[in-house]
Amino acid sequence: MADDEVLLEVDGGVAVVTLNAPDRRNALTPAMAAEFIAVLDEVDARPDVGALVLTAVGRSFCAGGDVQTLLDAGQDPAAGPAWDGMGAIYDSFYRLGQLRVPTVAAVRGSAVGAGMNMLLAADLRVVAEDARLICGFLKRGLHPGGGHFVILSRLVGREAAAAMALFGEEVSGARAAELGLAWAALPADDVEPRARELAARVAADPELARVAVANFRKETGPPHVSWEIATQFERPAQMWSMRRSADRD
C-alpha cells in the first residue's frame, strides 16, 4: 500500500524493500521499525527470494531515529514504552543483519545515526557519489547505540571508525568507496539499478544463496572467526552443494 512506511516488491527472486517516510527523511519510529521487521519476516518466509535490496524514497536514505522518539525516550529511558520503542529501532537493523538472504543497501542522500546502522547491517553497499554518511550520535549528545562501533569498524578499520564515530567526520559516497565502506559509488540514478543487478546474480539460486550468506557472516563478522574455524563452517555446506549438484545431473 502507498501509505505503508515500508514497501515490498519481489522481482525475479529479488526482494526490494523501500523505506517510505520521506516527509521525515525516513527517520525510524517504533511503528516503522515494527513494520520493517514484519516485511523482513515475510521475505524470510519466501523460499523463492534469494536476495534483498534496501532502498528509500526521497532525498535521504534514513535520517536515524525519529527526533520525537528520541526526545520522548530521553525523559525516562528506562520506562517501559521508551525502552520498548528504542528496542524496536535497534531490532530493525539487527533483523536486517540476520536476514536469511544476501542483502544490498542502495544508498542515496544522507544516512545518519541509526540510518548508518541500517546500511552497515547489509552485506554490501552501493552508494551515490554525493551521499552523506554521518554517524552523528555525539553531535546530538548521544552515545552510539545498536553496536555501532562494531559494525562500522569491521568495514573501515579502527582509524576511520574513530574519525567518523568519535570525531564527527562526515564521509561522502565517493570517500566511502575508498574506505571500503561501499562496494561502488555511482551517480544517484545508477545506484538502485546496480544494486538490483548485483542482487539478481546471487538470487538466481535462492537455496544456495541462503546457505552461503549464513557462513559468510559467521566467518567475516561481526564477530569474525578464525580461518581454521571457518573451514569447519564451510565444509558441510560445500559438501551439501556438491551433493546437490550431483543429484541434479
Residue pairs with C-beta under 8 A, 6 or more apart in sequence:
2 20
4 20
4 35
5 19
5 20
5 21
5 31
5 32
5 35
6 17
6 18
6 19
6 20
6 32
6 35
6 36
6 38
6 39
7 17
7 18
7 20
8 15
8 16
8 17
8 18
8 39
8 42
8 43
9 15
9 16
9 18
10 16
10 46
10 48
10 49
11 196
12 200
12 203
13 48
13 49
13 50
13 51
13 200
13 203
13 204
13 206
14 49
14 50
14 51
14 52
14 53
14 196
14 199
14 200
14 203
15 43
15 46
15 49
15 51
15 52
15 53
15 101
16 52
16 53
16 55
16 196
17 36
17 39
17 40
17 43
17 52
17 53
17 54
17 55
18 54
18 55
18 56
18 57
19 26
19 32
19 36
19 54
19 55
19 56
19 57
19 61
19 62
20 26
20 56
20 57
21 27
21 29
21 32
21 57
22 56
22 57
22 58
22 59
22 60
24 63
24 66
25 58
25 59
25 60
25 62
25 63
25 109
25 110
26 56
26 57
26 58
26 60
26 61
26 62
26 63
26 115
27 62
27 63
27 64
27 65
27 66
27 67
27 115
28 36
28 62
28 64
28 65
28 66
28 69
28 89
28 92
28 114
28 115
28 118
29 66
29 69
29 85
29 89
30 69
30 84
30 85
30 86
30 88
30 89
32 66
32 92
33 88
33 89
33 91
33 92
34 88
34 92
36 92
36 95
36 96
37 88
37 91
37 92
37 95
40 52
40 95
40 96
40 99
43 49
43 52
43 99
43 101
44 99
44 100
44 101
47 206
47 207
48 206
49 101
49 203
49 206
50 101
50 102
50 202
50 203
50 204
50 205
50 206
50 207
50 209
50 210
51 101
51 102
51 103
51 104
51 199
51 200
51 202
51 203
51 209
52 99
52 101
52 102
52 103
52 104
52 199
53 103
53 104
53 105
53 106
53 192
53 195
53 196
53 199
54 96
54 103
54 104
54 105
54 106
54 118
54 119
54 122
55 61
55 105
55 106
55 108
55 191
55 192
55 195
56 62
56 107
56 108
56 109
58 109
59 108
59 109
59 110
60 109
60 110
60 111
60 112
60 115
61 105
61 107
61 108
61 109
61 110
61 111
61 115
61 118
61 119
61 131
62 111
62 112
62 114
62 115
62 118
62 119
63 110
63 112
63 113
63 115
64 112
64 113
64 114
64 115
64 116
64 136
65 86
65 89
65 113
65 114
69 85
69 86
69 89
70 140
70 142
72 81
72 82
72 85
73 82
73 83
73 85
73 86
75 82
76 82
77 83
77 86
86 145
89 114
89 146
90 145
90 146
92 118
93 114
93 117
93 118
93 120
93 121
93 146
94 121
94 146
94 147
96 103
96 118
96 121
96 122
97 121
97 122
97 151
97 217
100 210
100 213
100 214
101 203
101 206
101 209
101 210
101 213
102 123
102 124
102 199
102 202
102 203
102 209
102 212
102 213
102 216
103 121
103 122
103 123
103 124
104 122
104 123
104 124
104 125
104 126
104 195
104 198
104 199
105 118
105 119
105 122
105 124
105 125
105 126
105 195
106 126
106 191
106 192
106 194
106 195
106 196
107 119
107 125
107 126
107 127
107 128
107 131
107 133
107 173
107 182
107 191
108 127
108 128
108 131
108 188
108 191
108 192
109 128
109 131
109 132
110 131
110 132
110 133
110 134
111 118
111 119
111 131
111 132
111 133
111 134
112 132
112 134
112 135
112 136
113 134
113 135
113 136
113 137
113 140
113 142
114 145
114 146
116 133
116 134
116 135
116 136
116 148
116 152
117 145
117 146
117 147
117 148
117 151
119 125
119 133
120 148
120 151
120 152
120 155
121 151
123 213
123 216
123 217
124 183
124 198
125 176
125 181
125 182
125 183
126 182
126 183
126 184
126 186
126 191
126 194
126 195
126 198
127 133
127 173
127 176
127 177
127 182
127 184
127 185
127 186
127 191
128 173
128 185
128 186
128 187
128 188
128 191
129 172
129 173
129 174
129 185
129 186
129 187
129 188
130 172
130 173
130 174
130 188
131 172
131 173
131 176
131 185
132 170
132 171
132 172
132 173
133 164
133 170
133 171
133 172
133 173
133 176
133 181
134 170
134 171
135 144
135 148
135 152
135 164
135 165
135 168
136 168
137 143
137 144
137 145
137 148
137 165
138 144
138 165
138 166
138 168
139 168
144 165
147 222
148 165
149 161
149 165
150 222
150 223
151 222
152 161
152 164
152 165
153 161
154 220
154 221
154 222
154 224
155 179
155 180
155 181
156 164
156 179
156 180
156 181
157 180
160 179
160 181
163 169
164 170
164 171
171 179
171 181
172 185
173 182
173 185
174 185
176 182
176 185
177 183
177 184
177 185
183 198
184 194
186 194
202 209
202 212
202 213
203 209
207 244
208 241
208 244
211 237
211 240
211 241
212 237
214 237
215 230
215 233
215 234
215 237
218 225
218 230
218 233
219 225
219 230
219 233
219 234
225 233
